[in-house]
């Protein structure tokens, strides 16, 4: 459920495919293309970077978001993500009826909607008839607080696992093992975190830099890295890192 770690897990397209197969309850779903951290530019208003945008063999489009805080998965944010997807799916002159089915999926750490359900499927309906408004737009909320004895529950269990050998899915376990227990994977994670830290550093806002460094520190700590390794990765003193670790333990 760590956003930075999941970003690297999903670089393996088979992991994205497995997660979508479980959430969509479709074992035949085949992901043929995906982009991570896709930057949707909006010249008229707010732009946004979406965690993972994927397309399956039937031309359905998916946006998968890993959200640790409820305010990052608000209904109006889901609405905005739907709009950003739509704006980039038609070329000039295309018919509106050519818009594909779109699915915005929030996998949330907490029960963001408060329904105490493992998954919520959101569609527009007619108030008068109760029939679904067939606009092809879908919003799904997956509540990672619910881990029952189902395929979805086992997926949620795996997303919270710290050790690969405790996971149900061989696909996810193989990728997590690679990232956490091989030199190549650890180097890949460190490079990713360094890039994120450098982006914050270039912003020129010291408070923002320290916040990003602290988030990175806690992400690396969850991966089992030592305080000395973390200090080297984020280019800060060992004392600062140890203080952040101590604060996080309370």
N, C-alpha and C positions, 0 to 999 in steps of 0.2 A: 504493500500500500504506500510505499515511499515513491513520490512522484519522479524523483531523479533516477532511482533504481529501476522503476518500471519502464522509464523511457528507454533504458538500455535492454531490458528484457524484450521489449516489443520490436527492437531492431531485427530480431529473428522473426520473420513473417509467419512462421508456423505457430509461434506463441500468440500473435494477434488472431490468427485463424482459429486456434483452439478456444480462446476466450470468447470470440464471437459465436462460435458453434454452440457453446454452452449457454450463453446468454440468450441467443436467438432460438435455442432448442432445435437446431438444424445441423445434423451431422454431415450433410452434403455441402455445407457452405464452403466455398473456395475463394480465398482472398487472392486476387491477381495483381494488386497494386496497393501501395501504402506510402504515406509521407508522415514522418514524425516532426513535431514542432513546426507545423505548416503555418506560415505567416500570411494571413488573409488581410490584404490592404484594402481599406475603405477610404476613398478619396473624399467622400462627403461626410464622414463621421469617424467613429472609433474603429480602429483595427483590432485584431486579436490573433494570438498564436494558439492554435489548437493542438492538443497533445498528440493525437494520432488520427489521421484521416485515411480511410481504406475503401477500396472498391472490390466487390466480389464478382464472380463470373457472370452473374445475372444483371450487372450494372446497378446494383444497390450500393449506396454510399453510406459510410459509417464514420461518425466522429466519436472516439472513445476518450473520455476524460477521467483521470484519477484525481479525486478531490478529498483532501484531508479535512477541510473546514466546510461547514454548511453554507457559508456565504459565497463560497466558490461554486456552488451548485444550485443557485437560486432558480426558480422557475423562469424569471425574466432573462437570466443568463442563458438558460437552455433555449429560450425563444430567439435570442440574438445569434447563438451558434447556428440555429436552423437557418436564419436569414443569410448568414455568411456563406453557408454551404450552397444555398440556392443561387446566390449571386454569381457563383463561380462554376455553375454546372450547365449554363446555356451560352451558346455563342450568338453574336448578333444575327438576327433573322430567324433563329430557331423558334419553333412553336412551343408555347408554354406547356402543352400536353406532352412534350418530350422530356420534361423534368423527371428524373428517376426517383425512386423511393429513397428517402433519406432517414437515417436513424442517428439521433444524438443520444449517446449513452453516458450517463454519469455513474461511475462506481465510487460510492462515497464511504468514508470511514465511519460516519454516523448515520443515523436514520434521518436523512435530510428533510423528508416530507412528513415524518412523524406518524406514518401509518402502521409501523411495526410489521411490515411485510418484507420478504426477501427481495422482491422485484415489483416495480410498478410500471405499467405500460400506459403512456399518455397519448390520447388521440382526441381530435376535435369531434364533437357530435352536435346534431341539431337539437336544440332545446325542445322543439315541438314534437319531433318524431322519435328522437332517441337514436336515430341512425348515424353511423359514422360518416363524417364529411371526408370524402375520398380525395384528399389533397396530396396523399403520399408522404405525409410528414409524420414521423414517429419520434417520441421522446421516451427514454427508458431510464429509470433510476434503480440501481442495484445497491441494496443496503448491506454493507459488509459486516454489520453487527449480527446478522442472521446466518448461522452456520448449521443448517440442518442436514439430514442424511439424504441428500439429493445431489445430482450432478452439479447444480449451481452451488449448493452448500459446500461441496468438496472443492470447487474452484475458489470460493471465498476463503476456505481454510488455507489453500495453497498460497493465496495472495498475502496472507498474514504470516506464513512460515518464514523463519529465519534460516532454516537448514534445508538443503535440497533433499536429503534422505527422508525427511518427514512429509514430503509432498505426495499427493495422490497421482498427479499428472506427470508422466515421464517426459512429456514435451517441455513443461515448465521447469521440472527438476533438472533436466539436462542443461538448460540455459542458465539457471541460477547457479548450478555447480560451475559452469564455465566462467561466469562473471565473478564469483566469490572465491573460487578455489584453484584457479589456474593463473599463471603469471600474465598470460595474454589478457584474460578477463579483468584482472585487477588493474592492469595498466590502462585498459580501455576505460574503466570507471574513473580512474584518477585523471585521465586526460579530459573526460567529459566534465568532471567537477572543476578542473582547472579552467576550462573554457567558460563555464558558468560564472566562476569567481571573477575571471578577467573581464567578463561583460559587465559585472557589477562594479568592478574597479574603474572601468572606463567611463561609467556614468558620472563620476566625479562627486558623488554624494557619499560622504564618509559613513553616515548612519546606515544607508542602504547597503554599503559594502560589508559592514560588520554584521548586519542582519543576514545577508546572503552567506557570509562565511560561517556564521553560527548554524544556519540550516544545513550547510554542507558538512560541518563538523558532526552534527547529530546523525546525518545520513550515513557517514562513514563509520560512526560508532555502532550503528545498527548492523553494519556489515561485518563488525568484529575487528576493525582496525584499531591499533593502539594509539594512544595520545601522541606519541612521537611521530608515527606515520601521518596522522591527521595534521599535525602542526606543519609538517613538511609539505603536505598537499595544498594547504590553504595559505602557506607562507606567513604564519603568525607564530608568536612565542608559545612554548609549551605551557607556560603559566596561564595564558589566556585560554588555551584549549582545556586545560584541567579545570579551570573555574567554570567554564560552560558545561562541562561534563558533570561537575558537582551540582550545579544549579538544576540540570535536567533530571537528576536522580531524586529530587524532592517532589 
